[in-house]
Amino acid sequence: MKRWARVLLGCAALGLLLAASQAHAQRAEAPETSVKAAFLYKFAGYIEWPEKAFAVADAPFVIGVLGSDDVAADLLKIVPGRSIAGHPVSVRRLKEGEAVRGVHLLFVGKDESTRLSAILKAAQQQGVLAVTENERGLEAGSAINFVVSEDRVGFEVSLEAAEKSGHRISSRMLAVARRVLPKSL
């Protein structure tokens, strides 16, 4: 084989290797958002929703997503044809400043950390169960907060925040939480 052919073949192989490593890096990122989306859908089945949460019996169960288009996109792949407590599931992407009215479960992404307390307070007042992915999520008023440790997604729970928004979380879900903050006395 001529030298220029070996150089060309080596460059092509290097290009394929780089492309493969970039694809692998992208796949490594995707699972975290996919896992969070799956958790969001599953959480709803372990939460007691107040009777007044649904205006009519066949109203959709709305999962709102603020500040994380990737999680919203993954949720949109999961929910078609599925239901929660007999309600068809719908995903709504929220924009900054948009009201959470009509949302049952709200996921607030990392990008919203500067306004987190205000968002969570508004959600609680509307009876919306809030889920975050922020180091101080529970302390800011979130009922459930995602935590990632050693590339594994887990969650922690604040019983007080859940109660303030009118929800009860199943003991089965609490049993697998990494941390549970009890209600204040």
DRENMAR-32943 format. One record per residue: residue number from 1; x, y, z of N, C-alpha, C in turn. Coordinates in steps of 0.001 Angstrom, whole numbers, m for minus. Each point is the difference from the previous one (the first is absolute). Layout:
N
@i=NUM	n_east=X	n_north=Y	n_up=Z	ca_east=X	ca_north=Y	ca_up=Z	c_east=X	c_north=Y	c_up=Z .
...
***
This chain:
185
@i=1	n_east=848	n_north=m1164	n_up=0	ca_east=m848	ca_north=1164	ca_up=0	c_east=896	c_north=1230	c_up=0 .
@i=2	n_east=m359	n_north=971	n_up=m791	ca_east=804	ca_north=1212	ca_up=m84	c_east=m171	c_north=819	c_up=1267 .
@i=3	n_east=1025	n_north=797	n_up=249	ca_east=32	ca_north=788	ca_up=1224	c_east=m1186	c_north=945	c_up=81 .
@i=4	n_east=m364	n_north=695	n_up=m1071	ca_east=m1112	ca_north=956	ca_up=39	c_east=m1327	c_north=m714	c_up=274 .
@i=5	n_east=m132	n_north=m1228	n_up=m443	ca_east=m1211	ca_north=m778	ca_up=244	c_east=m99	c_north=m371	c_up=1486 .
@i=6	n_east=1147	n_north=m349	n_up=601	ca_east=m2	ca_north=m314	ca_up=1437	c_east=m332	c_north=1234	c_up=827 .
@i=7	n_east=539	n_north=1163	n_up=m402	ca_east=m288	ca_north=1254	ca_up=714	c_east=m1489	c_north=309	c_up=m117 .
@i=8	n_east=m543	n_north=m132	n_up=m1205	ca_east=m1414	ca_north=261	ca_up=m228	c_east=m865	c_north=m974	c_up=807 .
@i=9	n_east=355	n_north=m1259	n_up=11	ca_east=m727	ca_north=m1005	ca_up=766	c_east=91	c_north=297	c_up=1496 .
@i=10	n_east=1173	n_north=422	n_up=467	ca_east=187	ca_north=359	ca_up=1412	c_east=m856	c_north=1194	c_up=379 .
@i=11	n_east=m69	n_north=1007	n_up=m877	ca_east=m833	ca_north=1184	ca_up=259	c_east=m1479	c_north=m382	c_up=57 .
@i=12	n_east=m422	n_north=m869	n_up=m912	ca_east=m1389	ca_north=m451	ca_up=m26	c_east=m332	c_north=m760	c_up=1296 .
@i=13	n_east=913	n_north=m856	n_up=427	ca_east=m218	ca_north=m758	ca_up=1235	c_east=m73	c_north=930	c_up=1202 .
@i=14	n_east=883	n_north=1006	n_up=31	ca_east=m13	ca_north=972	ca_up=1090	c_east=m1315	c_north=778	c_up=5 .
@i=15	n_east=m451	n_north=380	n_up=m1195	ca_east=m1279	ca_north=709	ca_up=m110	c_east=m1160	c_north=m833	c_up=518 .
@i=16	n_east=m23	n_north=m1285	n_up=m347	ca_east=m1049	ca_north=m895	ca_up=495	c_east=69	c_north=m163	c_up=1509 .
@i=17	n_east=1210	n_north=m109	n_up=527	ca_east=188	ca_north=m141	ca_up=1440	c_east=m507	c_north=1247	c_up=732 .
@i=18	n_east=331	n_north=1191	n_up=m516	ca_east=m477	ca_north=1238	ca_up=614	c_east=m1518	c_north=95	c_up=m63 .
@i=19	n_east=m569	n_north=m338	n_up=m1145	ca_east=m1458	ca_north=36	ca_up=m142	c_east=m662	c_north=m968	c_up=970 .
@i=20	n_east=571	n_north=m1184	n_up=143	ca_east=m552	ca_north=m990	ca_up=924	c_east=97	c_north=477	c_up=1444 .
@i=21	n_east=1120	n_north=636	n_up=352	ca_east=137	ca_north=462	ca_up=1382	c_east=m957	c_north=1152	c_up=281 .
@i=22	n_east=m255	n_north=862	n_up=m993	ca_east=m970	ca_north=1077	ca_up=191	c_east=m1402	c_north=m573	c_up=141 .
@i=23	n_east=m335	n_north=m986	n_up=m800	ca_east=m1311	ca_north=m643	ca_up=98	c_east=m152	c_north=m664	c_up=1364 .
@i=24	n_east=1075	n_north=m659	n_up=473	ca_east=m40	ca_north=m633	ca_up=1319	c_east=m196	c_north=1052	c_up=1084 .
@i=25	n_east=685	n_north=1131	n_up=m109	ca_east=m145	ca_north=1077	ca_up=987	c_east=m1431	c_north=523	c_up=1 .
@i=26	n_east=m612	n_north=130	n_up=m1175	ca_east=m1373	ca_north=468	ca_up=m62	c_east=m935	c_north=m1031	c_up=618 .
@i=27	n_east=222	n_north=m1283	n_up=m274	ca_east=m836	ca_north=m1037	ca_up=600	c_east=169	c_north=m19	c_up=1514 .
@i=28	n_east=1200	n_north=289	n_up=491	ca_east=239	ca_north=m1	ca_up=1439	c_east=m790	c_north=1112	c_up=677 .
@i=29	n_east=m217	n_north=1114	n_up=m697	ca_east=m778	ca_north=1095	ca_up=559	c_east=m1490	c_north=m303	c_up=m46 .
@i=30	n_east=m470	n_north=m606	n_up=m1051	ca_east=m1427	ca_north=m242	ca_up=m205	c_east=m638	c_north=m829	c_up=1105 .
@i=31	n_east=643	n_north=m1051	n_up=484	ca_east=m679	ca_north=m807	ca_up=1010	c_east=m437	c_north=770	c_up=1247 .
@i=32	n_east=767	n_north=997	n_up=443	ca_east=m412	ca_north=734	ca_up=1195	c_east=m1340	c_north=682	c_up=m215 .
@i=33	n_east=m182	n_north=652	n_up=m1136	ca_east=m1280	ca_north=664	ca_up=m255	c_east=m1106	c_north=m1026	c_up=m203 .
@i=34	n_east=327	n_north=m1110	n_up=m623	ca_east=m995	ca_north=m1061	ca_up=m199	c_east=m425	c_north=m606	c_up=1334 .
@i=35	n_east=958	n_north=m214	n_up=885	ca_east=m310	ca_north=m548	ca_up=1323	c_east=m872	c_north=982	c_up=780 .
@i=36	n_east=346	n_north=1271	n_up=m54	ca_east=m804	ca_north=1012	ca_up=705	c_east=m1412	c_north=46	c_up=m562 .
@i=37	n_east=m143	n_north=m69	n_up=m1318	ca_east=m1324	ca_north=6	ca_up=m612	c_east=m805	c_north=m1220	c_up=453 .
@i=38	n_east=629	n_north=m1160	n_up=29	ca_east=m686	ca_north=m1218	ca_up=445	c_east=m411	c_north=108	c_up=1466 .
@i=39	n_east=899	n_north=534	n_up=821	ca_east=m336	ca_north=220	ca_up=1415	c_east=m1206	c_north=931	c_up=118 .
@i=40	n_east=m13	n_north=1096	n_up=m734	ca_east=m1106	ca_north=953	ca_up=78	c_east=m1329	c_north=m695	c_up=m293 .
@i=41	n_east=m11	n_north=m803	n_up=m1032	ca_east=m1227	ca_north=m734	ca_up=m338	c_east=m357	c_north=m977	c_up=1128 .
@i=42	n_east=973	n_north=m733	n_up=504	ca_east=m251	ca_north=m999	ca_up=1037	c_east=m383	c_north=622	c_up=1349 .
@i=43	n_east=612	n_north=1163	n_up=328	ca_east=m314	ca_north=652	ca_up=1273	c_east=m1508	c_north=162	c_up=173 .
@i=44	n_east=m677	n_north=401	n_up=m1053	ca_east=m1425	ca_north=324	ca_up=70	c_east=m831	c_north=m1161	c_up=542 .
@i=45	n_east=420	n_north=m1212	n_up=m262	ca_east=m721	ca_north=m1167	ca_up=487	c_east=186	c_north=m280	c_up=1483 .
@i=46	n_east=946	n_north=657	n_up=613	ca_east=283	ca_north=m202	ca_up=1423	c_east=m395	c_north=1213	c_up=835 .
@i=47	n_east=m827	n_north=854	n_up=m578	ca_east=m412	ca_north=1215	ca_up=690	c_east=m1515	c_north=33	c_up=69 .
@i=48	n_east=m500	n_north=386	n_up=1160	ca_east=m1438	ca_north=146	ca_up=191	c_east=m374	c_north=1417	c_up=m429 .
@i=49	n_east=m823	n_north=82	n_up=m1053	ca_east=m396	ca_north=1292	ca_up=m564	c_east=m1314	c_north=444	c_up=621 .
@i=50	n_east=m112	n_north=1263	n_up=372	ca_east=m1256	ca_north=476	ca_up=590	c_east=m1159	c_north=m121	c_up=m1003 .
@i=51	n_east=m1203	n_north=m224	n_up=506	ca_east=m1169	ca_north=m142	ca_up=m869	c_east=m192	c_north=1213	c_up=m904 .
@i=52	n_east=292	n_north=1173	n_up=513	ca_east=m212	ca_north=1230	ca_up=m780	c_east=1083	c_north=213	c_up=m1068 .
@i=53	n_east=948	n_north=m918	n_up=m102	ca_east=1087	ca_north=150	ca_up=m976	c_east=m501	c_north=m62	c_up=m1440 .
@i=54	n_east=m1135	n_north=m673	n_up=m219	ca_east=m518	ca_north=m160	ca_up=m1357	c_east=m1399	c_north=618	c_up=m84 .
@i=55	n_east=m162	n_north=939	n_up=m914	ca_east=m1271	ca_north=690	ca_up=m161	c_east=m1113	c_north=m962	c_up=m434 .
@i=56	n_east=319	n_north=m924	n_up=m890	ca_east=m968	ca_north=m998	ca_up=m463	c_east=668	c_north=m1376	c_up=24 .
@i=57	n_east=m818	n_north=m1032	n_up=3	ca_east=510	ca_north=m1364	ca_up=145	c_east=986	c_north=m418	c_up=m1087 .
@i=58	n_east=m174	n_north=503	n_up=m1218	ca_east=894	ca_north=m408	ca_up=m1086	c_east=1057	c_north=1057	c_up=m340 .
@i=59	n_east=219	n_north=940	n_up=926	ca_east=1018	ca_north=1034	ca_up=m225	c_east=1376	c_north=m648	c_up=m87 .
@i=60	n_east=883	n_north=530	n_up=m830	ca_east=1343	ca_north=m587	ca_up=m101	c_east=841	c_north=284	c_up=1244 .
@i=61	n_east=941	n_north=m881	n_up=254	ca_east=1006	ca_north=210	ca_up=1028	c_east=1130	c_north=746	c_up=m690 .
@i=62	n_east=292	n_north=1213	n_up=457	ca_east=969	ca_north=854	ca_up=m691	c_east=1327	c_north=53	c_up=760 .
@i=63	n_east=1064	n_north=m390	n_up=m695	ca_east=1348	ca_north=142	ca_up=527	c_east=601	c_north=1224	c_up=m677 .
@i=64	n_east=302	n_north=1017	n_up=792	ca_east=608	ca_north=1217	ca_up=m523	c_east=1506	c_north=m70	c_up=135 .
@i=65	n_east=698	n_north=528	n_up=m987	ca_east=1461	ca_north=6	ca_up=26	c_east=468	c_north=1423	c_up=m255 .
@i=66	n_east=819	n_north=504	n_up=910	ca_east=542	ca_north=1346	ca_up=m98	c_east=1521	c_north=m70	c_up=84 .
@i=67	n_east=677	n_north=480	n_up=m1018	ca_east=1452	ca_north=80	ca_up=43	c_east=747	c_north=m1262	c_up=m355 .
@i=68	n_east=m628	n_north=m935	n_up=m703	ca_east=701	ca_north=m1210	ca_up=m419	c_east=m685	c_north=m607	c_up=m1218 .
@i=69	n_east=363	n_north=484	n_up=m1167	ca_east=m590	ca_north=m512	ca_up=m1240	c_east=317	c_north=m1476	c_up=m222 .
@i=70	n_east=1182	n_north=m451	n_up=460	ca_east=383	ca_north=m1405	ca_up=m185	c_east=m922	c_north=m938	c_up=780 .
@i=71	n_east=m309	n_north=358	n_up=1237	ca_east=m900	ca_north=m828	ca_up=802	c_east=m1397	c_north=30	c_up=m615 .
@i=72	n_east=m444	n_north=1173	n_up=m460	ca_east=m1317	ca_north=94	ca_up=m642	c_east=m59	c_north=m888	c_up=m1237 .
@i=73	n_east=1049	n_north=20	n_up=m804	ca_east=40	ca_north=m822	ca_up=m1212	c_east=m57	c_north=m1486	c_up=351 .
@i=74	n_east=724	n_north=m410	n_up=1030	ca_east=m29	ca_north=m1405	ca_up=414	c_east=m1370	c_north=m386	c_up=551 .
@i=75	n_east=m636	n_north=905	n_up=742	ca_east=m1350	ca_north=m272	ca_up=503	c_east=m985	c_north=m177	c_up=m1145 .
@i=76	n_east=133	n_north=839	n_up=m1027	ca_east=m897	ca_north=m91	ca_up=m1149	c_east=119	c_north=m1340	c_up=m717 .
@i=77	n_east=1147	n_north=m661	n_up=137	ca_east=181	ca_north=m1337	ca_up=m572	c_east=m661	c_north=m1075	c_up=866 .
@i=78	n_east=m75	n_north=244	n_up=1301	ca_east=m500	ca_north=m991	ca_up=951	c_east=m1526	c_north=m18	c_up=104 .
@i=79	n_east=m642	n_north=1160	n_up=21	ca_east=m1405	ca_north=87	ca_up=416	c_east=m1086	c_north=m335	c_up=m1025 .
@i=80	n_east=260	n_north=m16	n_up=m1300	ca_east=m1124	ca_north=m264	ca_up=m917	c_east=m723	c_north=m1311	c_up=330 .
@i=81	n_east=m1314	n_north=110	n_up=141	ca_east=m823	ca_north=m1176	ca_up=284	c_east=m5	c_north=m432	c_up=1449 .
@i=82	n_east=718	n_north=684	n_up=855	ca_east=70	ca_north=m398	ca_up=1418	c_east=m957	c_north=845	c_up=838 .
@i=83	n_east=m298	n_north=m514	n_up=1191	ca_east=m875	ca_north=740	ca_up=911	c_east=543	c_north=m82	c_up=1417 .
@i=84	n_east=m460	n_north=925	n_up=810	ca_east=336	ca_north=48	ca_up=1421	c_east=m1322	c_north=145	c_up=746 .
@i=85	n_east=m285	n_north=m943	n_up=869	ca_east=m1245	ca_north=m1	ca_up=777	c_east=m1217	c_north=183	c_up=m909 .
@i=86	n_east=33	n_north=m642	n_up=m1186	ca_east=m1121	ca_north=71	ca_up=m913	c_east=m67	c_north=1258	c_up=m856 .
@i=87	n_east=1017	n_north=841	n_up=84	ca_east=34	ca_north=1237	ca_up=m779	c_east=1077	c_north=m111	c_up=m1082 .
@i=88	n_east=m327	n_north=377	n_up=m1238	ca_east=1038	ca_north=m9	ca_up=m1039	c_east=1099	c_north=994	c_up=366 .
@i=89	n_east=1238	n_north=m327	n_up=m332	ca_east=1137	ca_north=847	ca_up=377	c_east=330	c_north=984	c_up=m1124 .
@i=90	n_east=274	n_north=1213	n_up=412	ca_east=380	ca_north=1049	ca_up=m942	c_east=1244	c_north=695	c_up=551 .
@i=91	n_east=880	n_north=444	n_up=m890	ca_east=1213	ca_north=721	ca_up=395	c_east=m117	c_north=1434	c_up=m514 .
@i=92	n_east=291	n_north=940	n_up=865	ca_east=m66	ca_north=1416	ca_up=m379	c_east=1326	c_north=674	c_up=310 .
@i=93	n_east=633	n_north=549	n_up=m1032	ca_east=1230	ca_north=766	ca_up=197	c_east=m390	c_north=1404	c_up=419 .
@i=94	n_east=541	n_north=434	n_up=1126	ca_east=m317	ca_north=1335	ca_up=510	c_east=1142	c_north=954	c_up=m315 .
@i=95	n_east=m365	n_north=1228	n_up=m244	ca_east=994	ca_north=1048	ca_up=m232	c_east=155	c_north=834	c_up=1264 .
@i=96	n_east=1102	n_north=694	n_up=118	ca_east=259	ca_north=849	ca_up=1157	c_east=m1176	c_north=939	c_up=239 .
@i=97	n_east=m485	n_north=15	n_up=1233	ca_east=m1092	ca_north=882	ca_up=387	c_east=m1390	c_north=m542	c_up=m292 .
@i=98	n_east=m110	n_north=m1120	n_up=m705	ca_east=m1306	ca_north=m573	ca_up=m322	c_east=m611	c_north=m628	c_up=1249 .
@i=99	n_east=m1296	n_north=194	n_up=182	ca_east=m710	ca_north=m534	ca_up=1165	c_east=m45	c_north=m1528	c_up=m42 .
@i=100	n_east=m10	n_north=m610	n_up=1168	ca_east=m32	ca_north=m1452	ca_up=104	c_east=m1422	c_north=m540	c_up=124 .
@i=101	n_east=m977	n_north=857	n_up=m172	ca_east=m1405	ca_north=m417	ca_up=102	c_east=m259	c_north=m1158	c_up=m973 .
@i=102	n_east=m674	n_north=m1028	n_up=499	ca_east=m328	ca_north=m1151	ca_up=m831	c_east=1065	c_north=m1085	c_up=m10 .
@i=103	n_east=1129	n_north=246	n_up=642	ca_east=1083	ca_north=m974	ca_up=72	c_east=m154	c_north=m780	c_up=1311 .
@i=104	n_east=244	n_north=m1298	n_up=m37	ca_east=m77	ca_north=m826	ca_up=1206	c_east=1381	c_north=m249	c_up=602 .
@i=105	n_east=956	n_north=m311	n_up=m850	ca_east=1369	ca_north=m265	ca_up=430	c_east=913	c_north=913	c_up=m820 .
@i=106	n_east=815	n_north=789	n_up=671	ca_east=879	ca_north=959	ca_up=m670	c_east=1454	c_north=m391	c_up=210 .
@i=107	n_east=728	n_north=m161	n_up=m1109	ca_east=1437	ca_north=m231	ca_up=80	c_east=701	c_north=1309	c_up=m330 .
@i=108	n_east=878	n_north=438	n_up=919	ca_east=759	ca_north=1232	ca_up=m183	c_east=1462	c_north=m374	c_up=m195 .
@i=109	n_east=521	n_north=265	n_up=m1198	ca_east=1374	ca_north=m341	ca_up=m342	c_east=1030	c_north=908	c_up=640 .
@i=110	n_east=1258	n_north=m377	n_up=m140	ca_east=1127	ca_north=737	ca_up=578	c_east=52	c_north=1455	c_up=m442 .
@i=111	n_east=m441	n_north=258	n_up=m1225	ca_east=92	ca_north=1349	ca_up=m559	c_east=m829	c_north=1028	c_up=756 .
@i=112	n_east=m895	n_north=m436	n_up=853	ca_east=m887	ca_north=914	ca_up=719	c_east=439	c_north=241	c_up=1446 .
@i=113	n_east=1256	n_north=m236	n_up=324	ca_east=450	ca_north=77	ca_up=1392	c_east=m87	c_north=1405	c_up=591 .
@i=114	n_east=92	n_north=1051	n_up=m806	ca_east=m45	ca_north=1357	ca_up=556	c_east=m1406	c_north=377	c_up=455 .
@i=115	n_east=m1026	n_north=m585	n_up=m595	ca_east=m1389	ca_north=322	ca_up=361	c_east=m688	c_north=m1165	c_up=700 .
@i=116	n_east=776	n_north=m967	n_up=445	ca_east=m553	ca_north=m1244	ca_up=509	c_east=m1004	c_north=193	c_up=1139 .
@i=117	n_east=347	n_north=774	n_up=1014	ca_east=m895	ca_north=173	ca_up=1153	c_east=m1346	c_north=585	c_up=m414 .
@i=118	n_east=14	n_north=989	n_up=m876	ca_east=m1250	ca_north=623	ca_up=m457	c_east=m844	c_north=m981	c_up=m804 .
@i=119	n_east=636	n_north=m775	n_up=m846	ca_east=m717	ca_north=m1001	ca_up=m811	c_east=m639	c_north=m1043	c_up=913 .
@i=120	n_east=762	n_north=m489	n_up=981	ca_east=m506	ca_north=m1041	ca_up=890	c_east=m1120	c_north=514	c_up=896 .
@i=121	n_east=97	n_north=1233	n_up=422	ca_east=m1062	ca_north=590	ca_up=830	c_east=m1293	c_north=100	c_up=m808 .
@i=122	n_east=105	n_north=453	n_up=m1248	ca_east=m1180	ca_north=101	ca_up=m867	c_east=m602	c_north=m1377	c_up=m245 .
@i=123	n_east=840	n_north=m1000	n_up=m206	ca_east=m483	ca_north=m1363	ca_up=m226	c_east=m751	c_north=m514	c_up=1225 .
@i=124	n_east=571	n_north=207	n_up=1184	ca_east=m655	ca_north=m455	ca_up=1229	c_east=m1363	c_north=646	c_up=164 .
@i=125	n_east=m76	n_north=1298	n_up=m263	ca_east=m1264	ca_north=724	ca_up=152	c_east=m1064	c_north=m499	c_up=m972 .
@i=126	n_east=421	n_north=m528	n_up=m1144	ca_east=m931	ca_north=m524	ca_up=m1006	c_east=m301	c_north=m1488	c_up=203 .
@i=127	n_east=620	n_north=m624	n_up=1004	ca_east=m217	ca_north=m1421	ca_up=246	c_east=741	c_north=m896	c_up=m982 .
@i=128	n_east=1121	n_north=506	n_up=m512	ca_east=809	ca_north=m730	ca_up=m966	c_east=1165	c_north=m657	c_up=731 .
@i=129	n_east=227	n_north=m1279	n_up=m240	ca_east=1129	ca_north=m692	ca_up=605	c_east=1252	c_north=338	c_up=m806 .
@i=130	n_east=1011	n_north=550	n_up=663	ca_east=1215	ca_north=453	ca_up=m685	c_east=1151	c_north=m984	c_up=169 .
@i=131	n_east=704	n_north=m222	n_up=m1115	ca_east=1189	ca_north=m846	ca_up=m43	c_east=1124	c_north=836	c_up=m586 .
@i=132	n_east=1167	n_north=m41	n_up=637	ca_east=1130	ca_north=805	ca_up=m458	c_east=1233	c_north=m879	c_up=m208 .
@i=133	n_east=1066	n_north=639	n_up=m489	ca_east=1313	ca_north=m643	ca_up=m116	c_east=1055	c_north=1015	c_up=438 .
@i=134	n_east=m124	n_north=445	n_up=1241	ca_east=830	ca_north=1062	ca_up=526	c_east=565	c_north=m436	c_up=1351 .
@i=135	n_east=1251	n_north=320	n_up=264	ca_east=624	ca_north=m395	ca_up=1277	c_east=m842	c_north=385	c_up=1208 .
@i=136	n_east=m634	n_north=1149	n_up=m67	ca_east=m790	ca_north=523	ca_up=1119	c_east=m1495	c_north=m75	c_up=m289 .
@i=137	n_east=m401	n_north=m928	n_up=m876	ca_east=m1392	ca_north=m94	ca_up=m429	c_east=m989	c_north=m173	c_up=1138 .
@i=138	n_east=265	n_north=m930	n_up=902	ca_east=m931	ca_north=m224	ca_up=1108	c_east=m68	c_north=1205	c_up=918 .
@i=139	n_east=1141	n_north=586	n_up=253	ca_east=33	ca_north=1172	ca_up=884	c_east=m733	c_north=1189	c_up=m624 .
@i=140	n_east=m57	n_north=56	n_up=m1327	ca_east=m690	ca_north=1088	ca_up=m695	c_east=m1511	c_north=m225	c_up=m59 .
@i=141	n_east=m455	n_north=m1232	n_up=325	ca_east=m1431	ca_north=m262	ca_up=23	c_east=m483	c_north=m1076	c_up=m948 .
@i=142	n_east=900	n_north=m723	n_up=m620	ca_east=m381	ca_north=m1088	ca_up=m894	c_east=m438	c_north=m1214	c_up=819 .
@i=143	n_east=m977	n_north=m747	n_up=m512	ca_east=m437	ca_north=m1224	ca_up=675	c_east=946	c_north=m1151	c_up=m310 .
@i=144	n_east=520	n_north=m18	n_up=m1232	ca_east=917	ca_north=m1059	ca_up=m435	c_east=1161	c_north=664	c_up=m728 .
@i=145	n_east=1194	n_north=m477	n_up=265	ca_east=1186	ca_north=561	ca_up=m650	c_east=882	c_north=m1140	c_up=m505 .
@i=146	n_east=403	n_north=113	n_up=m1276	ca_east=915	ca_north=m995	ca_up=m561	c_east=1413	c_north=259	c_up=498 .
@i=147	n_east=710	n_north=m1081	n_up=281	ca_east=1418	ca_north=68	ca_up=344	c_east=732	c_north=m1041	c_up=m843 .
@i=148	n_east=1177	n_north=373	n_up=m460	ca_east=804	ca_north=m918	ca_up=m798	c_east=1289	c_north=m266	c_up=759 .
@i=149	n_east=275	n_north=m1272	n_up=231	ca_east=1204	ca_north=m400	ca_up=706	c_east=572	c_north=m1217	c_up=m708 .
@i=150	n_east=1286	n_north=67	n_up=m306	ca_east=679	ca_north=m1086	ca_up=m700	c_east=m758	c_north=m399	c_up=m1270 .
@i=151	n_east=m421	n_north=1010	n_up=m748	ca_east=m716	ca_north=m176	ca_up=m1267	c_east=m1333	c_north=m738	c_up=145 .
@i=152	n_east=m577	n_north=20	n_up=1186	ca_east=m1301	ca_north=m632	ca_up=226	c_east=m977	c_north=1068	c_up=474 .
@i=153	n_east=m1183	n_north=m2	n_up=m601	ca_east=m1033	ca_north=963	ca_up=358	c_east=m827	c_north=m564	c_up=1144 .
@i=154	n_east=m144	n_north=795	n_up=1038	ca_east=m851	ca_north=m345	ca_up=1130	c_east=m847	c_north=1212	c_up=340 .
@i=155	n_east=m694	n_north=m65	n_up=1108	ca_east=m824	ca_north=1137	ca_up=394	c_east=m120	c_north=85	c_up=1505 .
@i=156	n_east=m359	n_north=1183	n_up=450	ca_east=m252	ca_north=260	ca_up=1409	c_east=m1370	c_north=662	c_up=105 .
@i=157	n_east=m608	n_north=m79	n_up=1183	ca_east=m1382	ca_north=432	ca_up=169	c_east=m140	c_north=897	c_up=1225 .
@i=158	n_east=m840	n_north=1016	n_up=m119	ca_east=m388	ca_north=834	ca_up=1137	c_east=m1479	c_north=m249	c_up=276 .
@i=159	n_east=m301	n_north=m662	n_up=1108	ca_east=m1392	ca_north=m290	ca_up=352	c_east=m771	c_north=1287	c_up=275 .
@i=160	n_east=670	n_north=979	n_up=581	ca_east=m660	ca_north=1273	ca_up=304	c_east=m405	c_north=727	c_up=m1278 .
@i=161	n_east=896	n_north=70	n_up=m966	ca_east=m320	ca_north=677	ca_up=m1267	c_east=m1129	c_north=m727	c_up=m724 .
@i=162	n_east=20	n_north=m1323	n_up=25	ca_east=m1071	ca_north=m767	ca_up=m643	c_east=m1344	c_north=297	c_up=669 .
@i=163	n_east=3	n_north=31	n_up=1314	ca_east=m1231	ca_north=273	ca_up=739	c_east=m511	c_north=1422	c_up=m274 .
@i=164	n_east=917	n_north=960	n_up=m67	ca_east=m399	ca_north=1387	ca_up=m266	c_east=m678	c_north=151	c_up=m1359 .
@i=165	n_east=373	n_north=m831	n_up=m954	ca_east=m640	ca_north=71	ca_up=m1320	c_east=m1218	c_north=m922	c_up=m83 .
@i=166	n_east=m323	n_north=m680	n_up=1119	ca_east=m1202	ca_north=m817	ca_up=58	c_east=174	c_north=m1439	c_up=m425 .
@i=167	n_east=1221	n_north=m541	n_up=97	ca_east=281	ca_north=m1355	ca_up=m478	c_east=575	c_north=m880	c_up=1102 .
@i=168	n_east=m250	n_north=m1296	n_up=m141	ca_east=622	ca_north=m993	ca_up=870	c_east=797	c_north=m935	c_up=m875 .
@i=169	n_east=1197	n_north=m331	n_up=448	ca_east=893	ca_north=m870	ca_up=m764	c_east=9	c_north=m1386	c_up=635 .
@i=170	n_east=m134	n_north=m1012	n_up=m832	ca_east=m65	ca_north=m1384	ca_up=438	c_east=1256	c_north=m415	c_up=770 .
@i=171	n_east=m202	n_north=m836	n_up=999	ca_east=1141	ca_north=m512	ca_up=767	c_east=915	c_north=m846	c_up=m878 .
@i=172	n_east=m560	n_north=m617	n_up=m1056	ca_east=848	ca_north=m783	ca_up=m917	c_east=992	c_north=909	c_up=m726 .
@i=173	n_east=m437	n_north=1194	n_up=m357	ca_east=903	ca_north=945	ca_up=m660	c_east=1014	c_north=538	c_up=1001 .
@i=174	n_east=m453	n_north=281	n_up=1208	ca_east=900	ca_north=518	ca_up=1034	c_east=1095	c_north=m1017	c_up=344 .
@i=175	n_east=m331	n_north=m1280	n_up=m100	ca_east=957	ca_north=m1055	ca_up=340	c_east=1204	c_north=m19	c_up=m940 .
@i=176	n_east=m160	n_north=488	n_up=m1218	ca_east=1116	ca_north=m20	ca_up=m950	c_east=630	c_north=1384	c_up=m198 .
@i=177	n_east=m500	n_north=998	n_up=714	ca_east=591	ca_north=1342	ca_up=m70	c_east=1351	c_north=2	c_up=704 .
@i=178	n_east=916	n_north=797	n_up=m494	ca_east=1323	ca_north=91	ca_up=635	c_east=m54	c_north=766	c_up=1307 .
@i=179	n_east=m943	n_north=939	n_up=86	ca_east=m153	ca_north=801	ca_up=1218	c_east=m1445	c_north=439	c_up=84 .
@i=180	n_east=m567	n_north=m18	n_up=1217	ca_east=m1364	ca_north=458	ca_up=217	c_east=36	c_north=1028	c_up=1118 .
@i=181	n_east=m449	n_north=1210	n_up=m311	ca_east=m106	ca_north=1039	ca_up=1028	c_east=m1374	c_north=m104	c_up=613 .
@i=182	n_east=m81	n_north=m172	n_up=1324	ca_east=m1297	ca_north=m157	ca_up=641	c_east=m768	c_north=1322	c_up=86 .
@i=183	n_east=m1249	n_north=m106	n_up=396	ca_east=m814	ca_north=1201	ca_up=235	c_east=498	c_north=678	c_up=1261 .
@i=184	n_east=m74	n_north=1313	n_up=2	ca_east=357	ca_north=761	ca_up=1217	c_east=m1114	c_north=m144	c_up=1011 .
@i=185	n_east=371	n_north=119	n_up=1254	ca_east=m1016	ca_north=m96	ca_up=1056	c_east=m621	c_north=1322	c_up=274 .
***
